[in-house]
Amino acid sequence: MSTGPGRPRLTSQRRPGRTTPEEILDAAGELFTTKGFAATSTREIADMVGIRQASLYHHFANKEEILVALLEETVSPALAAARVLEKIDAPAVVRLHALATYDVTQLTGTRWNLGALYLLPELRTERFAPFRAQRTLLRSHYQHCAEQALTEITAGDTESAPGLTDLPFRIVESAIATRADVESGAVPTPENTDAAALLADACLRALGWSQPLDEIRAQSRILLDHTAGGTSRDLPPPASDL
């Protein structure tokens, strides 16, 4: 991907974004998630941005490269957060809750529901192997933290709860389908609901946590608000609208 200026645009700016590549990604995100990846052409993306198709190719070699960039937006922030959180001296239940809260926030806070692109058949090809590897690595971070949290919750008796450590990752990604249902009108829009906190709570409940979660939520917020002695200052901000 090139971030250079490219050719002069045909029209004034039409899409949100600080740079032309960000505008292209915003337009592609809308088209891929509403019309479909296969049915979208680079010409349509360029038209939505208000640039020439040749100018789009100055920034992205092809449609697949645009998809790669969009997919990376869904995983890289959470992966960076997981790496920071694993180094923090805090109970695993708190770190897991913080990671889940952060991840759901960035999955549901973007302008378009990019996580829905995970189901594209194209993602099974070799071109998208690096993305699949990133997502697998994020999943392993969840599993490792869940194993530690399960040890805390069960006082070391993890044999009585086999197969649970993959549930937090799955619970977090359920936010993608829920968002799709809400946006399609299949389910009503939740009122006054903190989806990130609720799904983070569910991650711990799935591992057997049966106590009130108020304190866990409070400690989780401390980590995410960068107030735990500066230990989490390197957390990247959750993805926001372009």
FENWO-V271077 format. One record per backbone hydrogen bond with DSSP energy under -0.5 kcal/mol. CO is the residue of the C=O (numbers start at 1). NH is the residue of the N-H. Records with the same first field share a line. If there is no record, write none. Layout:
CO=NH ; NH
//
This chain:
19=23
20=24
21=25
22=26
23=27
24=28
25=29
26=30
27=31
28=32
29=33
30=34
31=35 ; 36
37=40
41=45
42=46
43=47
44=48
45=49
46=50 ; 51
49=14
50=10 ; 11
52=56
53=57
54=58
55=58 ; 59
56=59 ; 60
59=2
62=66
63=67
64=68
65=69
66=70
67=71
68=72
69=73
70=74
71=74 ; 75
72=75 ; 76
75=79
76=80
77=81
78=82
79=83
80=84
81=85
82=86
84=87
85=88
88=90
91=94 ; 95
92=96
93=97
94=98
95=99
96=100
97=101
98=102
99=103
100=104
101=105
102=106
103=107
104=108
105=109
106=110
112=114
113=116
114=117
115=118
116=119
117=120
120=123
121=124
122=125
125=128
126=129
128=132
129=133
130=134
131=135
132=136
133=137
134=138
135=139
136=140
137=141
138=142
139=143
140=144
141=145
142=146
143=147
144=148
145=149
146=150
147=151
148=152
149=153
150=154
151=155 ; 156
154=157
156=158
157=160
158=161
159=162
161=164
164=167
166=170
167=171
168=172
169=173
170=174
171=174
172=175
173=176 ; 177
174=178
175=179
176=180
177=181
178=182
179=183
180=184
181=185 ; 186 ; 187
182=185
190=192
193=195
194=198
195=199
196=200
197=201
198=202
199=203
200=204
201=205
202=206
203=207
204=207 ; 209
205=208
213=217
214=218
215=219
216=220
217=221
218=222
219=223
220=224
221=225
222=227 ; 228
223=226
227=229
228=231
230=233
232=235
//
